[in-house]
Amino acid sequence: MWTAVQQKSPSSYFSVKIRERLSEAASISVAAEACANAGQVDKAVRVAMSFEQLAYEANGLLEAATLLTRLSKSQKDVVE
């Protein structure tokens, strides 16, 4: 269920959720780089693999935000 704030500004809600996923993904990439630099390549790959799910989620959120924007614009065109 969406809160009143989320209903007023779904693009803001999606922006926050996308930023959260990408911020976590950035942290993971830093950790993977540190492992690789320490010569632990296998561990770096295992750590980096968790990046994929976050990128997938961020992309899905972006697609949802884009769809809502398009629908909103097309609805405004119909009303006018």
C-alpha positions in Angstrom: 0.0 0.0 0.0 1.3 3.4 -0.9 1.4 6.3 1.5 -0.2 9.6 0.7 3.3 11.1 -0.1 4.1 8.2 -2.5 0.8 8.7 -4.3 1.5 12.4 -4.8 5.0 11.8 -6.1 5.6 8.3 -7.3 8.7 9.5 -9.3 10.2 10.7 -6.0 9.5 7.3 -4.4 11.1 5.4 -7.3 14.1 7.8 -7.3 14.7 7.0 -3.6 14.4 3.2 -4.2 16.7 3.3 -7.2 19.3 5.4 -5.3 19.2 2.8 -2.4 19.9 -0.1 -4.8 22.6 1.7 -6.6 24.3 2.9 -3.4 24.4 -0.6 -2.1 25.7 -1.9 -5.4 28.5 0.8 -5.3 29.5 -0.5 -1.8 29.6 -4.0 -3.2 31.8 -3.0 -6.1 34.2 -1.3 -3.7 34.4 -4.4 -1.6 34.9 -6.6 -4.7 37.7 -4.3 -5.8 39.4 -4.4 -2.4 39.3 -8.2 -2.6 40.8 -8.2 -6.1 43.5 -5.8 -5.1 44.4 -8.1 -2.1 44.8 -11.0 -4.5 41.6 -12.7 -3.5 40.1 -12.9 -7.0 37.7 -15.8 -6.3 36.3 -13.9 -3.4 36.1 -10.7 -5.5 34.0 -12.5 -8.1 31.7 -14.0 -5.4 31.2 -10.5 -3.8 30.6 -8.9 -7.2 28.0 -11.4 -8.2 25.6 -9.9 -5.6 25.8 -6.7 -7.6 23.7 -8.2 -10.4 20.5 -8.5 -8.4 20.7 -4.9 -7.2 21.3 -3.7 -10.8 18.3 -5.8 -12.0 16.1 -4.3 -9.3 17.2 -0.7 -10.0 16.5 -1.3 -13.7 13.0 -2.6 -12.9 12.3 0.4 -10.8 13.5 2.7 -13.5 11.3 1.0 -16.0 8.3 1.3 -13.7 9.0 5.0 -13.1 9.3 5.6 -16.9 6.0 3.7 -17.5 4.2 5.8 -14.9 5.5 9.0 -16.4 4.4 8.0 -19.9 0.9 7.0 -18.6 0.6 10.2 -16.7 1.5 12.3 -19.8 -0.9 10.3 -22.0 -3.7 10.7 -19.5 -3.1 14.5 -19.4 -3.2 14.6 -23.2 -6.6 12.8 -23.1 -8.1 15.2 -20.5 -7.0 18.3 -22.4 
